[in-house]
Amino acid sequence: MPNEKECPNCGGSAVFVDYCGCWVCTQCEKHLGRVRCYCGWSESGRNGRVEIQEIGIDTIDPEPEVGGGSWDDNFFDDPYSGCRW
């Protein structure tokens, strides 16, 4: 597989992006062969992830929450920890 393809949209160079699973132009960011992508890109200019969810093509797992809990929520209620402080 070649390392680059020509973008039919702008003539720039497109490279394969593993995260998106398709060829993406390095200049105009067009995703070759796609209208919207899980990364958030969309031809409409909206959020591609939201569009995918709205039209029901796929369900997307929500991003994991970072923080927001307390140590007690995660440790002391664990029945396998073997200790309760």
C-alpha positions in Angstrom: 0.0 0.0 0.0 1.5 3.4 -1.0 2.2 5.9 1.8 0.3 8.7 0.1 -2.6 9.3 -2.2 -3.7 12.4 -4.0 -6.7 14.1 -2.5 -9.5 14.5 -5.2 -10.8 17.5 -3.3 -7.8 19.8 -3.2 -5.0 17.9 -4.9 -3.0 17.6 -1.6 -1.5 14.5 -0.1 -3.7 12.1 1.8 -2.2 9.6 4.3 -3.8 6.6 6.0 -4.8 7.4 9.5 -5.2 4.3 11.8 -7.5 6.1 14.2 -10.0 7.0 11.5 -9.4 3.9 9.4 -9.2 5.8 6.1 -7.1 8.2 4.0 -7.1 11.8 5.3 -5.8 14.8 3.4 -3.1 16.6 5.2 -4.2 20.0 3.7 -8.0 20.1 3.6 -8.6 17.2 6.1 -11.1 15.5 3.8 -11.6 11.8 4.7 -11.5 10.0 1.4 -14.6 7.8 1.0 -16.4 9.2 4.0 -19.0 11.8 4.8 -18.5 11.7 8.6 -16.0 10.1 11.0 -15.8 8.9 14.6 -12.9 11.4 15.1 -15.4 14.2 14.8 -14.7 15.3 11.2 -17.7 15.8 8.9 -18.2 17.2 5.4 -21.1 19.2 6.9 -18.8 21.0 9.3 -20.8 19.6 12.3 -19.4 17.0 14.7 -19.2 13.7 12.9 -19.5 11.6 16.1 -22.8 13.4 16.9 -24.1 12.9 13.3 -23.3 9.2 13.5 -25.2 8.9 16.7 -28.2 11.0 15.4 -28.7 8.9 12.3 -28.3 5.7 14.3 -25.5 4.1 12.2 -23.7 3.0 15.3 -23.6 3.5 19.0 -20.5 5.1 20.4 -19.2 4.4 23.9 -19.0 7.6 25.9 -15.6 8.9 26.7 -14.5 7.7 30.1 -14.9 10.2 32.9 -11.7 11.5 34.5 -11.9 12.2 38.2 -15.1 13.3 39.8 -15.3 10.5 42.4 -13.9 10.1 45.8 -11.4 7.5 47.1 -14.2 6.0 49.2 -16.3 5.4 46.0 -13.6 3.3 44.4 -11.8 1.6 47.2 -13.8 1.1 50.4 -16.8 -0.4 48.7 -14.8 -3.0 46.9 -15.8 -6.4 48.4 -12.5 -7.9 47.2 -10.2 -5.5 48.9 -10.2 -7.6 52.1 -10.1 -4.6 54.4 -12.3 -1.8 55.6 -10.7 1.1 57.2 
